[in-house]
Structure formats: structure tokens, C-alpha cells
């Protein structure tokens, strides 16, 4: 049994509707329904009466409702007490696929530190599936991940879009590709390619872009930051999100540059994710708010 299951049950009971509860909890209705079915199977009690007009607490559920309310109230008090204690000195853990690290995340952490000088921010590089798993387990407070435009975020996490951009070819200024206004797939295949490992959205995108064709030589990198460093060292070109290249220190000092891909209209998104929770630590709420606000400010090259 998980606390989230009881919180979901309370929301359905309060709102009288799976649809309204799913909207409030940022879940799909099937995911919400299955979660509560699992709780009913675990308890051996039909907690809800489901009709075409909505859902209401069953007689068996009504008998358990005071106990559920006590549990949720105790959990709320525990979280509040922990939050107050952690605000004095705690570790905030953020998982990232290194999307917009230099242009969004680093400035946000610098701003956050002025308000939370005793809070240690631990930035952990990981693949998207690992970030989402550790968010669900409560081991990460926040996660920064990348999506293709038509990807659907997982229903069990609260997700907000921060940035939207396009894939670009990241190269050194002395690369043969730097003389081109746009880079075709044929141009790209003629150069050594620094690709992201499986599990990153750019791995999936490049695989689709090349359609089975192979470059002259290729490397595999673990995240965009390593990809940019390999480009800076002259090992080849990398296809990366523009928001991970534009404004990066390596670009500002002239070590790397970028060119758009020809005939490509793909859009990429940076999303911030956190688990659904009745109470979120203030430090995590504050960093979340800073990232959302900074992402909404137009950026210039």
C-alpha cells in the first residue's frame, strides 16, 4: 500500500468523479482507476461504487474512511515536520539528462542558493528512464528530461514544459560543416558522428533521422555535456537540442558552434518532472518555481 493510493482515493471521494480527480492529480483516468483497483485488491474491500454518472464511496469504504483520513493527516504532519527540518539543512536531489544545463539549470541553481544557502543541491546525470524511476521512488526531488514533441509523459509524474527547441548539428568552427548554412543527412554521414547512448531522446531521434544509414565513423556519448566536449576536442559532430548548445560556455568562447538540419521540422521539449505528493519540501518547490520562471523569459543568442 502506498500513500499516493490513499490520496487518490480521497480525491475521487471528494470530487465524486474519476475524470475530475484525474485532472486534479494530472493522471489519466485508466491509470487512476487501475491504481485504486490495486488498492481494493490489496485491502479486499470494494472502496468505491462506480456508475456511469461518477463514483462514490462504498459502504465498506465509508467504514474505512476515518482511518484513511487519520493516515493522510499523520503523513501530512510528518511531511510538514520533515520539511521544516530540511529547510534548515537538507540535500535536494535533481536528476537531469543534461538538457539546457548551462543555459537554464546552472543559473537557476545560482539563484536558488541565495534563498537557500544551507541547502545542498545534488545534480545527478542519468538517463530518462532512471530519472523517472527515482522520482517515483522518492530518491529524486526534481527531474529534467527531454521529449520529442509527440511523446507522452508518464501519468504518474507531474510534468511541466520548460523549453521547446529544434535539433541542430553541433560542430567545431573549423569543421567542413561550418561553411554550410544547413546540414543535410548526407553531409552529416560524411563526418564522424558523436551519438548519444540508448536511453536518451537524441539517440532515438538520430536513429530515426539516419533511417538505417551509418556515418563514416561514430562514437557514443553519455549525455549532451560529454557530446559537446567531444565535439570541442575535434572528434566529430553531434546532433543536439539547440537549447543545449546556444549560450553554452563552449559556444560563447568560440570552441563549438551549430548549424540547423536541412528539411527538418522536429521539435524537442525540456520538461521538469516531480512525483505527485500531498506535501512537497519548500526547497524543491522553490527551485521548481525558479526553473519555470526562468524558462518563461525569452532568451537571446
Secondary structure as UniProt FT lines:
FT   HELIX           3..15
FT   HELIX           18..25
FT   HELIX           29..43
FT   STRAND          48..51
FT   TURN            52..53
FT   STRAND          54..57
FT   HELIX           59..88
FT   STRAND          91..96
FT   TURN            99..100
FT   HELIX           101..105
FT   HELIX           106..115
FT   TURN            117..118
FT   STRAND          120..125
FT   HELIX           128..137
FT   STRAND          142..148
FT   TURN            149..150
FT   TURN            155..156
FT   STRAND          157..165
FT   STRAND          167..171
FT   TURN            173..174
FT   HELIX           176..179
FT   STRAND          182..183
FT   HELIX           185..189
FT   STRAND          193..196
FT   TURN            198..199
FT   HELIX           201..210
FT   TURN            211..212
FT   STRAND          218..221
FT   HELIX           224..232
FT   TURN            233..234
FT   STRAND          237..241
FT   HELIX           242..245
FT   TURN            246..247
FT   HELIX           249..252
FT   TURN            253..254
FT   STRAND          257..261
FT   TURN            262..263
FT   STRAND          268..275
FT   HELIX           282..296
//
